[in-house]
Amino acid sequence: MDNEKLIIISVIALIAIISLVVFLIILRNKKIRNEFILHFNLECLPEGTKIRKQKYTVEKNDFELSYPYWTFSNKDGTCDKRRNGNRIEWQYSYLYIENYEVRNSNPYYLVLLVNTIRSQNSYITISLCDEEKRKYSLAEKKKIFESKCNEINHIINTFKDNPTEFEEFTADLFRKMGYTANTTSKTNDGGYDVVVEKGKDKGIIECKCYATSHSVGRPLIQKLVGANQTANANRLIFITTSHYSSGAIAYAEEAHVELIDGNELLRLTEKYISPASVKISVSPKEWQLTYNDILNMVPSDIRAYI
């Protein structure tokens, strides 16, 4: 009987010690979280954020992202429903800042925290992660290209082997002109490449990146007019880097099609895209990651959980 009492007392004592240790750990973690929030001028921390205080201070503040995936996946990363026991595997994304290690299994929440720290603490620098470096590089290349758009041959050489990029360039030009602009499907464009809208106006645009010596003839203009039978746009616009034949110009006037040749395209790009006085610089807004950037990194059937 005495042995049973001793066992019971020992078990109770052990439970009490474990409870005390857990309580002290929770208390310490709460203290670290509060210190972190106060130190970096934050209002709160994103859900699931875990913070550990380190004994050393890192030389460079940086972060790395990891993305959830299926245990068994198809080639496109989506769930392989043929396999039993399939589940989403969550990995931690890490931020190393000063003497703190911060982690979160949701990469977007970590990005949200990083961007908040950057905006709230101008004296703190957090190095760009790999994804941000890639986004920065693309934005920089785009700006460099835009700064050179005063030469029609530069435009032609850039897009001659990739007409879909020329279509996106055209859409971006019209966006800068105040339009809503979207390119059509690459596989079935319906006879036009870009749809633009502003107020009650709707326009369809056909884009052709040709050498300056190439002459756009009447048949291509007729094709755009025919495509409008289903598009029902009130503006038809044909854009080329070259020029138009006399027959094409005459027909365009009859059919109320707006023609933009290489010279006019240059004038528009110089006005809306590449003023000579603009210095090439990439703002944080252009390279910092957004929610959509993170969604594009994960399989489509996991995006709802991000």
URGILIN-V73019 format. One record per pair of residues at least 24 apart in sequence whose ideal C-beta (glycine too) atoms are under 6 Angstrom apart, sorted by sequence separation. I is the first residue (numbers start at 1). J is the second residue. If there is no record, write none. Layout:
i->[I:I]
j->[J:J]
//
This chain:
i->[170:216:66:167:66:167:204:221:65:214:216:217:204:218:64:203:210:212:215:218:221:225:202:210:217:221:63:191:203:205:206:207:208:209:210:216:218:62:203:192:61:191:221:170:190:58:67:167:57:166:57:65:166:54:54:51:52:160:159:51:63:50:49:48:48:48:46:65:61:62:64:46:63:46:60:170:40:41:40:156:155:152:177:176:152:152:149:150:149:149:146:147:146:147:143:140:139:136:139:139:136:135:132:131:115:111:108:108:107:108:88:78:77:79:78:67:67:68]
j->[194:240:91:193:93:194:231:248:93:242:244:245:233:247:94:233:240:242:245:248:251:255:233:241:248:252:95:223:235:237:238:239:240:241:242:248:251:96:237:227:97:227:257:207:227:96:107:207:98:207:99:107:209:99:101:100:101:209:209:102:114:103:104:104:105:106:109:129:126:127:129:112:129:113:127:239:117:120:121:241:241:241:272:272:262:266:269:270:273:274:273:274:274:280:280:282:282:282:286:287:287:287:287:289:288:289:291:294:294:306:302:299:299:301:301:297:298:302]
//
